Every structure is written in C-alpha cells, then in structure tokens.
Amino acid sequence: MLTARKAFAILILLALAGCRRPGESVVVYTSLDDVFSRPVLEAFAAETGIRVEPVFDVEAEKTTGLYQRLLAERGRPRADVFWSSEAVRTAALERAGVLEPWMPAGAASIPAPFRSPSGAWTGFAARARVIIYHTGRVPPSERPRSVRDLADPRFRGEAAMALPLHGTTAAHAGALRARLGKERMEELFRALAANEVKVVAGNSVVRDRVASGEVKIGLTDTDDAHVAIRKGLPVGIVYPDQEPLYPGLGEPLGTLLIPNTVALIEGAPHPDEGKRLIEYLLRPETEAFLARGDSAQIPVRKGIAPPPGLGMPENLVRMEVDWEKAREGLDASVEFLRTLFVR
C-alpha cells in the first residue's frame, strides 16, 4: 500500500528530477591540458548536474586538431562548446562561420582586447609567452631580453621552441607578423632557423629540455614554466621585449598574452547547456581558480590576484594584438613556416 509518507517522498523525488532533464549533457572540445581543464569541468558538472563530455587535443597538435575537426563537422556539429587554449584558431573558426555570435553576460567585465567584437568568442585566463633559461648554464649577464635572442650566436644550437604551426607557438607567429609585418617577421624566423633553434613537440618539451640543461633557453608559456618552478628545477623566467629593441619600432614590442577562449558552436546539439558552461567558465571565480592552480593562468580582469611564483612585472608591457590580424598573419605564414621548419 502506498502510504502518505511514501507518496510525499515520491513527489519530492519527481520534483527534484524535474529540475534537470534526463540525459542533460554538454560536449566541449578543449585544447587546455586535461590536468588543468578537467577540475573546472567536474566542478561545473557537480554544481549544475549537467554531464560534461570533454574531448581533448594532443600536445603536439594543440588546438590545430580540434580546429580541423570543428571545420569537418560544420553543418552537423557534435560539439556544443569550444574551449581553446589560444585565440588565433578561434578567430579563424569565427571567420569560417563555425561559431555562433552570442554575448554572454560574463563577457561584460572582460577587457575588449580579449574578446571578439561580434560576441563569437570571449577570452579569459591568459598565459604569457616567455623565455625560460637554465639558471646553471646562463649567467645573469647573458640572460635573454627578447625573442630575437633565440637567434643570437651565443645561443646557437642552444635554444628550443615548439613547431610554430600548432598551439600558442603558431598564435605567437601570427601575432608577430601582425605586429612586425611580413618582412621583419620572416627575417626573424629565418634567423632562428639559421641559429639552429631546436624545434620540438610542444611547449612542455621545451620546458623539459631547458630544465635538463640540454639547451640553455627556450620559448614557452607561463603554465609550463610554472611547473618547472614549482618542482624546484633550475629554470628562470624572462618576460621578453620590455624595451624598444626592434629597428623601426619606436616602442617595446611587449610580451604576448594569449587568453583561453570559449565559444558556442553554431548549430550546437545542446545550446542551452553550452551557454551555461560558457557562463560558468567566464565567472571571475573560474579565473581566480585557474590563477591559483598549477596552470598559473593570468587573469585578464582587474581585481583578481595574479598567480604567485611567476615573477611577472607589475607594469608588464603587453604586446598589442588584433586577433583577426594575427589570424590573417598566421594563415599567410603557414607555408613559409612549414618550409623553414618541417623536414
């Protein structure tokens, strides 16, 4: 017999079940490392009850693999959200019509340089492109000051970077072309190749090669540098180009800050759930969490404490970047870079 107490309990359970549709889920493609992005996605799932199905990229093809997958799935998308660890490929997806213009409420507090004017994507939690050096092999007088120093003869065969066709290294190449112009950008990369810069499979490999002393310096991101610092490895960090060092450029080039970007996919199977995830990622609390964590992401909003342990200058000169022009710069440089660095 169904007692009044049992009937009431059943009604309560039905009411609770009605707060979430059966099978409510969201598919997110992300190029941020699993170890950094998964805790955020799990916290979102725990708070909302929405099942998250993440698809990760591999280190050697950061962002590029998911970018190609999203292009291939255009018209019949599987993903709802694209959470990228950089901005240039996201700008390319916007141009290709893969992203749905939509202005999240959380975008209002994000500075304009870190979001799309159309609302197709929003940036948050940046990483800086830095030079790291082996503290035992590079004396203070020889510490690099600029990306150009990877082409300095004193570091011939003793510098490393990731292949500039994927991830943040590709974004950096596109930003350099947008900022310096075609001739000076290509001159710089030819000089890097001539100086026998070692091209390796990802920024974490750059970090490991420097930390082991195999090379003296390397171009990488602050999240990878932070791992080495946290482990007590003999690695120092330089925020490059804080002085006017480029001929014809009367001001410092600045250090490139590359934000994470998040976007809703056009025709997403679960748009409502996708929008909820995007709003969650754009919370100030999420930026603060990523800043405190091992990835040491740099908040783009004011008022959020920067990650400790990175030694970031208080008055950091940031490279000014138009992400659409950086996208154009990368697209125009792919064959040049492939010819130069792919053997």
C-alpha positions in Angstrom: 0.0 0.0 0.0 1.2 3.5 -0.9 1.3 5.4 2.4 1.1 9.2 2.6 4.7 9.4 3.6 5.8 7.3 0.6 3.6 9.3 -1.7 5.2 12.5 -0.4 8.7 11.1 -0.9 7.9 10.2 -4.4 6.6 13.7 -5.2 9.8 15.2 -3.8 11.9 12.9 -6.0 9.9 13.8 -9.0 10.2 17.5 -8.3 13.9 17.2 -7.9 14.2 15.2 -11.1 12.2 17.9 -12.9 15.0 20.4 -12.2 17.1 18.6 -14.7 16.1 17.0 -18.0 17.1 13.3 -18.3 20.3 13.0 -20.3 21.1 16.7 -20.0 24.7 17.0 -21.2 27.2 19.2 -22.9 30.1 18.3 -25.3 33.1 20.5 -25.0 36.2 20.4 -27.2 39.2 21.7 -25.4 42.9 22.2 -26.1 43.7 23.2 -22.5 45.6 20.3 -20.8 43.4 17.7 -19.3 45.0 18.1 -15.9 44.1 21.8 -15.9 40.7 21.8 -17.5 39.1 18.7 -16.1 38.8 20.0 -12.5 36.9 23.0 -13.8 34.6 20.9 -15.9 34.0 18.5 -13.0 33.1 21.4 -10.7 30.6 22.7 -13.3 29.0 19.2 -13.5 28.8 18.9 -9.8 27.1 22.3 -9.4 24.7 22.0 -12.3 24.1 18.3 -12.6 24.9 18.6 -16.4 27.0 15.7 -17.6 30.2 17.0 -19.4 31.7 15.1 -22.2 35.1 16.6 -22.9 37.2 15.9 -26.0 40.9 16.8 -25.6 43.6 17.6 -28.1 47.2 16.2 -28.0 50.2 18.2 -27.1 52.0 18.0 -30.5 48.9 19.4 -32.3 47.5 21.7 -29.7 44.3 23.4 -31.0 45.0 22.5 -34.6 43.5 19.0 -34.4 40.3 20.3 -32.8 40.2 23.2 -35.2 40.2 20.8 -38.2 37.6 18.6 -36.5 35.3 21.5 -36.0 35.7 22.5 -39.6 34.9 19.0 -40.8 31.8 18.8 -38.6 30.5 22.1 -39.7 26.8 21.7 -40.6 26.5 18.6 -38.4 28.3 19.6 -35.2 29.0 17.2 -32.4 30.4 19.8 -30.0 28.5 22.4 -28.1 31.4 24.5 -26.8 35.0 25.1 -27.9 37.4 25.9 -25.1 40.7 26.8 -26.7 44.0 27.5 -25.1 44.7 30.3 -27.6 42.8 32.8 -29.7 44.1 32.7 -33.3 42.4 29.5 -34.3 39.3 30.6 -32.6 39.3 33.8 -34.7 39.7 31.5 -37.8 36.7 29.5 -36.7 34.7 32.7 -36.3 35.6 33.7 -39.9 34.6 30.3 -41.2 31.2 30.6 -39.6 31.7 27.7 -37.1 30.9 29.9 -34.1 27.5 31.3 -33.1 27.7 35.1 -32.2 26.3 35.3 -28.7 27.3 37.7 -26.0 27.5 36.0 -22.6 26.7 38.1 -19.5 30.1 37.2 -18.2 31.8 38.9 -21.1 30.9 42.4 -19.9 33.8 42.5 -17.4 36.4 41.1 -19.9 38.6 43.9 -21.5 37.9 44.5 -25.2 41.3 43.2 -26.4 40.4 39.7 -25.1 37.1 39.2 -26.9 35.5 39.2 -30.3 33.6 42.4 -31.2 30.8 40.2 -32.7 30.5 38.1 -29.5 31.5 35.0 -31.3 34.1 34.2 -28.6 35.4 35.5 -25.3 38.8 35.3 -23.8 39.8 34.7 -20.1 42.7 33.4 -18.1 45.7 34.1 -20.2 49.2 32.7 -20.5 52.3 34.8 -21.3 54.8 33.7 -23.9 58.1 33.8 -22.1 61.7 32.8 -22.5 63.0 30.3 -19.9 66.6 29.7 -19.2 68.7 27.2 -17.3 70.0 29.0 -14.3 73.1 26.9 -14.1 74.1 27.4 -17.7 73.1 31.1 -18.3 74.8 33.6 -16.1 72.9 36.8 -15.2 74.9 38.9 -17.7 73.8 36.6 -20.6 70.1 36.3 -19.8 67.9 36.9 -22.9 65.8 40.0 -23.1 63.9 39.5 -26.4 62.5 36.7 -28.7 65.2 37.9 -31.0 67.8 36.5 -28.6 66.9 32.9 -29.7 68.8 33.9 -32.9 71.8 35.3 -31.0 75.1 33.5 -31.8 75.7 32.9 -28.1 72.7 30.6 -28.1 73.5 28.8 -31.4 72.1 25.3 -31.1 71.2 26.0 -27.5 67.6 27.2 -27.9 64.3 25.4 -28.3 60.8 26.2 -29.3 57.7 24.2 -30.4 56.8 23.9 -34.1 55.2 27.2 -35.0 52.3 25.6 -36.8 50.3 24.5 -33.7 49.0 25.9 -30.4 50.4 29.1 -28.8 53.6 29.0 -30.8 51.5 29.3 -34.0 49.5 32.1 -32.4 52.7 33.8 -31.5 54.0 33.6 -35.1 50.7 35.1 -36.3 50.9 37.9 -33.7 54.5 38.7 -34.7 53.6 39.0 -38.3 50.6 41.2 -37.5 52.8 43.4 -35.3 56.1 43.5 -37.2 54.9 43.0 -40.8 55.8 40.3 -43.2 59.4 41.2 -43.9 60.6 41.6 -40.3 58.6 38.6 -39.1 60.1 36.3 -41.8 63.6 37.8 -41.2 63.2 36.8 -37.5 62.2 33.2 -38.2 64.9 32.8 -40.8 67.4 33.9 -38.2 66.0 31.4 -35.7 66.4 28.6 -38.2 69.9 29.7 -39.1 70.9 29.7 -35.5 69.9 26.1 -35.3 67.0 26.5 -32.9 65.7 23.1 -31.9 62.1 22.6 -32.9 60.3 20.2 -30.5 56.9 18.6 -30.0 55.3 21.1 -27.7 55.9 23.8 -25.0 56.2 21.2 -22.3 59.1 19.6 -24.2 60.8 23.0 -24.4 60.5 23.3 -20.7 61.9 19.8 -20.1 64.9 20.4 -22.5 65.8 23.6 -20.7 65.3 22.2 -17.2 67.6 19.2 -18.0 70.3 21.5 -19.4 70.1 20.0 -22.9 69.6 23.6 -24.1 70.2 26.9 -22.4 67.0 28.8 -23.3 63.5 28.1 -24.7 60.4 29.9 -25.8 57.3 28.5 -24.0 54.2 29.5 -21.9 54.0 30.5 -18.3 51.9 27.5 -17.4 54.7 25.2 -18.5 57.4 27.4 -16.9 55.4 27.4 -13.6 55.5 23.6 -13.5 59.3 23.7 -13.5 59.4 26.5 -10.9 57.0 24.6 -8.6 59.2 21.5 -8.9 62.3 23.5 -7.9 64.0 22.9 -11.3 66.9 25.2 -12.4 64.7 27.4 -14.6 64.3 31.2 -14.7 61.7 33.2 -16.5 62.1 36.3 -18.7 59.2 38.3 -19.9 60.6 39.4 -23.3 60.7 42.6 -25.2 60.0 45.1 -22.4 62.4 47.6 -24.1 62.4 49.1 -27.6 64.7 46.6 -29.3 63.3 46.3 -32.8 64.6 48.7 -35.6 61.8 50.8 -36.9 59.6 50.1 -33.8 59.8 53.1 -31.5 58.2 51.3 -28.6 58.7 48.0 -26.9 57.2 45.0 -28.8 55.9 43.7 -25.4 55.2 40.2 -24.1 52.4 38.4 -25.8 49.5 37.3 -23.5 47.3 34.6 -25.1 44.0 34.1 -23.4 41.9 31.0 -23.2 38.9 31.5 -25.4 35.4 30.0 -25.2 32.7 29.9 -27.9 29.4 28.4 -28.6 29.3 26.2 -31.8 26.8 27.2 -34.5 24.0 24.6 -34.5 25.2 23.1 -31.2 23.2 20.0 -30.2 22.8 21.3 -26.7 22.9 25.1 -26.9 21.3 25.8 -23.6 23.7 23.6 -21.7 26.6 25.1 -23.8 25.6 28.6 -22.8 25.6 27.6 -19.1 29.0 26.1 -19.4 30.3 29.3 -21.1 28.9 31.5 -18.4 30.5 29.3 -15.8 33.9 29.5 -17.4 33.6 33.3 -17.6 33.0 33.7 -13.9 35.7 35.7 -12.0 35.8 32.7 -9.7 37.0 30.5 -12.5 39.8 32.9 -13.4 40.8 33.0 -9.8 40.8 29.2 -9.5 43.0 28.9 -12.6 45.3 31.6 -11.3 45.8 29.7 -8.0 46.2 26.3 -9.6 49.2 24.6 -11.2 48.5 26.1 -14.6 49.0 29.6 -13.2 46.7 31.3 -15.6 46.9 35.1 -15.7 43.6 36.8 -15.1 42.6 39.3 -17.8 40.2 41.1 -15.4 41.5 43.7 -12.9 41.0 42.9 -9.3 41.9 39.2 -9.4 45.2 38.3 -7.9 47.8 37.1 -10.4 49.4 33.7 -9.9 52.2 33.6 -7.4 55.6 32.4 -8.3 55.8 33.7 -11.9 57.8 36.9 -11.2 55.5 38.8 -13.5 56.5 42.5 -13.7 53.9 44.8 -12.1 54.0 47.1 -15.1 54.3 44.4 -17.8 54.3 45.8 -21.3 51.8 43.7 -23.2 52.0 43.2 -26.9 49.0 44.8 -28.6 47.3 42.3 -30.8 44.4 42.4 -33.2 43.4 38.7 -33.1 41.8 38.8 -36.6 45.0 40.3 -38.0 47.0 37.7 -36.1 44.8 35.0 -37.7 45.5 36.6 -41.2 49.2 36.7 -40.3 49.3 33.0 -39.4 47.3 31.9 -42.5 49.7 33.9 -44.7 52.8 32.4 -43.0 51.9 28.7 -42.8 53.7 27.6 -45.9 56.7 29.8 -45.1 57.0 28.3 -41.6 56.4 24.8 -42.9 59.2 25.1 -45.5 61.5 26.6 -42.9 61.0 24.1 -40.0 59.4 20.9 -41.3 62.0 18.5 -42.7 
